[in-house]
Every structure is written in structure tokens, then in C-alpha cells.
């Protein structure tokens, strides 16, 4: 009976009711799926908020710069180098940038800053640099007194050889764009595979900065440029010596820019040419200066003070952080480099003593900012005093300049031979 009733119940279903039931269940399942989709949308984890990049700071000059970037949290990041122009590239997760436009003004080594979204989930910052540079460090640090993290990047002017070597290391199969911080201070490596001696001649002053003025109206910037050009020409047909001029026209260059040019040229010797004035009209003669933290005498200190004001005279603000960087560079000067500078100064004085008049105690020293390349032997030559009529007349005399240039060129060739291991 039960079996018959069961069978009767099943077999006796109304076909219309069956179709209605199937439609009902299909609709119910569709609604359930829709509800599950909606619920899934609401319970799906929200995408991470963009990284907040909320502050940018730079300090330094044309030889060394520190860049600091502030983040709300610790980001995954990587950095690498590019050429044409020389750039430091920092890749970040997708970021929201809120920089003060004034903080992005180009200064020192950095000529331009660009940033923005690269593609979905990724952003990029690009620092364009004035010529080749070396990366001393790129660190991500937790802020000590406020929430968040900061990236600290230190870059220094370097030779093209050093930059190319860093690019080659970066491109090596074992290399990676992600760089570990490198301890210590960078040194521009010696040139390899090329015995060419690079001489950088720096005609003092220029452009809006006329320098000293002679008793007859002669401007120092004109004297130094004319002399520097003739000194350069003395090496035109001399193999093994390449000459770079910091300026070859009437244009203004900051003191740290002159140092940068020397370092990026891979200079083996830097010679800065000047013709000063002094309140004592009877003092005359040439002087050769090397750098020292403490001036050798009052005359040397006064000369350095005047030359170090060149930027201010031209209306360029010399910020305090620039002075601090300069002090760091003095501390980084290698004893070997300073010894080479002193050795060349003495050799130059010996050569010039036979052809031109020198001041009493012609080798002096003081804190000249233009001599502060830590890895380039550097001297500053005061050809004479424009405040003295005889010196001014000599500086304008072609025969005197020829004798002075012959002596200077001989000293440079001797120094180049010693540096290249050729002796004498």
C-alpha cells in the first residue's frame, strides 16, 4: 500500500506544477548566485591605498648632494642608473605625491626632478644629474621622531669612467636594479687603459663676476681667460695630455661648478688662474696656492676670503648646507692627493722663478673653495696683482705671458710624466 501510494504520488505529479517548480528553483538559484556575487564584492579585501610620498628635500652643491624623500610607510623600492642624460631612477609602488614645488627647484648636481605613475600599481621618481655621478648610498630609514619612513640618497660628481663602470655592474647578469647600501665614501677610480693625462684649466671669475679690477681698468676675468686659452694652446700638439677648460667664454660659473667639471672630467690636475688685487700697492709677483683648513698667513687668508665671495658677488646665495658639504669634502681629501698638490706647487714655483717675478714666500695655502675636489691635485695661481701698475702691465704683455706659460707648461709636463710613471 505504501509502495502504491508512493508510486501514485510520484507518478501522479501534475506536469504543469512540475514546470512551475523548476522555474521557481531556477529563479531562486539565480537570485542566490547574485546575492553571493554581491556579498563577494563587499567582503573582497580593499586594494591597498597608494603610498603617500609627502615631502622632498635636497641639500648640497655641484659636487655632492643629499636627497631625502618622506613616506607614510615603508615601501618596496629599487633604484638604478640611466645615461643620456645621467639619471638616478627610483621605482616605487603606486604612489600619491604631494611635494612642495619650491623643494623641487633644481640645484647643485640635480638639474631636474620628475615623478608620477608609471603604470597600474607602479610609480617612478627620476633625478636628472648634471653629468656623471656616483651613488654613495640609498637607504630607507624609519623616522625617529615622527611616523613613517624616509629615503636618503647621497650622490657625488664623478668621472664618466666611474659612471660607465657603475652601469656595467648594474647590467651584469648577477646584478639587479635593487641595490644594497654601500658603506664608506666613493672615490672616483683612476682611469684604466688610457695613459692620457687630463689637465683642467680654470679661468677665474667670468660673466657677471668680473673679479678684481686693475689700476687702469683691466678686469680679472679677461686676463684669466686670455692666459688660460694660451696655456691650453701650449698643449695642442703634445700627445698624452688632454686639456679641458671650465669656461672658454665670458660666462659665470659657481665655484662648486668648477670643482664638478674637474671631477667629471676625471682630471689628473686642476689649475685655477687668477689675478688679484691687494691694498698694498707696492706688493707684486705671482703666488701659487694649495688648500688647507688653516691659512698659512694673513695674505693667503684674505685672498681665499675674496675668491670665496665670487658666488655672492654674482648674486648667488651660498646656503649654509653648501658650506657644510664643502667642509665634508675637505675632511675627505686624501693625504696622497694633497701631497700631489703640494708637490706640483713646488715644481711650478721652481720653473716660474727663472722667468717671472714671484711674491715673497710664493707657496701659500688657505681654504679656497675652488680647490676642494677630494681626489684631484689642485692649485690656484695668482699671476700677479692688478693693483700694482707693473704687474698689470705685465699681465697684458704678450712676451711676459709667453714666458710664464712656457714655465707653467714645463711644470705640468713634468708632473704628467711623474703621474704616468714616466719619470723626470
Secondary structure, 3 states (H helix, E strand, C coil): CHHHHHHHHHHCCCHHHHHHHHHHHHHHHHHHHHHHHHHHHHHCCCCCCCEEEEEEEEEECCCEEEEEEEECCCCCEEEEEECCCCEEEEEEECEEECCCHHHHCCECCEEEEEEEEEECCEEEEEEEECCCEEEEEEEEEECCCCCCEEEEEEEEECCHHHHHHHHHHHHCCCCCCCCCCCCCCCCCCCCCCCCCEEEEEEECCECCECCCECCCCCEHHHHHHHHHHHHHHCCCCCCCEEEEECCCCCCCCCHHHHHHHHHHCCCCEEEEEEEECCCCCCCCCEEEEEECCCCCCHHHHHHHHHHHCHHHHCCCCCCHHHHHHHHHHHHHCCHHHHHHHHHHHHHHHHHHCCCCCEEEEEEEEECCHHHCCCCCCEEEEEEEECCCHHHHHHHCCHHHHHHHHHHHHHHHHHHHHHHCCCCC
